Amino acid sequence: MVSTDNLFTDNPDQLAGLAARHAIPLIHAYRQFAAAGGLMSYGPDLADAYRQVGTYAGRILKGAKPTDLPVHQATKVELVINVKAARALGVNFSLPLLGRADEVIE
């Protein structure tokens, strides 16, 4: 499981390439890592999180005090499984898990 620190999130292709070369299953919170060749990702839907930021900004621009706004946690998470990476690593996912995934990368 890779940290969401900027050291790692800024280079998804390089990190996924290193993981593949050394046969290490890469699991991350952000979808971009599964798309870059990592095994899977499970974490917040960033598009949904950014929409929430826009709603907050709109409320502030309309006069709300930032200190009066509630703190929200991500409400939508997504599971992305990279089947191609799984095959290369010899990992088999069950059909029910693949069926529950938000996206399966072939």
C-alpha distance (Angstrom), angle and dihedral (degrees) to the residues before:
residue distance angle dihedral
M1 . . .
V2 3.78 . .
S3 3.79 121.8 .
T4 3.80 120.7 -115.1
D5 3.79 90.0 -126.6
N6 3.82 115.1 134.3
L7 3.79 89.5 -115.9
F8 3.80 87.2 70.6
T9 3.81 104.2 27.3
D10 3.81 94.7 56.5
N11 3.82 93.5 63.9
P12 3.82 110.3 39.3
D13 3.82 95.4 151.6
Q14 3.80 94.0 50.6
L15 3.81 93.0 45.5
A16 3.81 93.0 46.9
G17 3.81 89.8 48.1
L18 3.80 92.1 52.3
A19 3.79 91.4 47.6
A20 3.80 91.4 50.7
R21 3.81 93.4 47.1
H22 3.82 91.4 52.6
A23 3.84 94.6 38.0
I24 3.80 93.6 -118.6
P25 3.81 117.2 151.4
L26 3.80 106.2 -123.5
I27 3.81 115.6 -150.9
H28 3.78 119.1 178.6
A29 3.79 140.4 167.2
Y30 3.80 95.0 -121.3
R31 3.80 127.3 72.8
Q32 3.82 93.5 -135.9
F33 3.81 90.6 73.3
A34 3.80 94.2 56.3
A35 3.80 88.8 46.4
A36 3.83 89.9 50.8
G37 3.81 92.0 55.0
G38 3.80 105.2 -79.4
L39 3.80 119.6 137.1
M40 3.78 98.3 -113.2
S41 3.77 147.0 -31.4
Y42 3.77 132.6 -144.2
G43 3.75 118.8 -179.6
P44 3.77 147.9 91.8
D45 3.78 121.6 -28.4
L46 3.80 98.1 -115.9
A47 3.81 94.1 -158.1
D48 3.80 89.3 57.2
A49 3.81 91.1 46.3
Y50 3.81 91.3 51.6
R51 3.81 90.2 50.5
Q52 3.80 87.9 55.7
V53 3.82 88.9 51.7
G54 3.79 89.0 53.4
T55 3.80 90.5 51.7
Y56 3.81 90.1 51.3
A57 3.80 91.9 48.7
G58 3.80 90.2 50.0
R59 3.78 91.9 51.8
I60 3.80 91.2 49.8
L61 3.80 91.7 48.5
K62 3.81 88.6 52.2
G63 3.80 89.9 56.8
A64 3.81 106.5 -89.7
K65 3.78 115.5 143.8
P66 3.81 111.6 -118.6
T67 3.80 90.3 -135.7
D68 3.82 90.0 58.8
L69 3.81 94.6 54.5
P70 3.79 117.5 97.3
V71 3.78 121.3 -117.3
H72 3.80 111.5 -113.6
Q73 3.75 129.6 -156.5
A74 3.79 121.4 -148.6
T75 3.78 107.5 -80.7
K76 3.77 98.8 -170.6
V77 3.79 121.9 56.3
E78 3.77 126.8 178.2
L79 3.78 134.6 -150.8
V80 3.80 115.6 -149.9
I81 3.81 120.5 -176.6
N82 3.80 123.7 -166.8
V83 3.81 105.1 -150.7
K84 3.81 92.6 -176.3
A85 3.82 90.5 58.3
A86 3.80 90.2 44.8
R87 3.81 91.7 54.9
A88 3.81 91.1 49.3
L89 3.81 89.6 52.6
G90 3.81 95.0 42.8
V91 3.82 91.7 -116.1
N92 3.79 119.1 146.3
F93 3.80 121.3 -159.2
S94 3.78 120.1 -156.1
L95 3.79 117.5 -112.5
P96 3.83 92.5 -117.9
L97 3.82 90.4 55.9
L98 3.80 92.1 47.2
G99 3.80 88.1 49.1
R100 3.81 91.7 53.7
A101 3.80 93.9 49.1
D102 3.79 116.3 108.2
E103 3.80 89.0 -141.1
V104 3.78 134.2 11.3
I105 3.79 115.7 -160.9
E106 3.81 111.9 -150.8
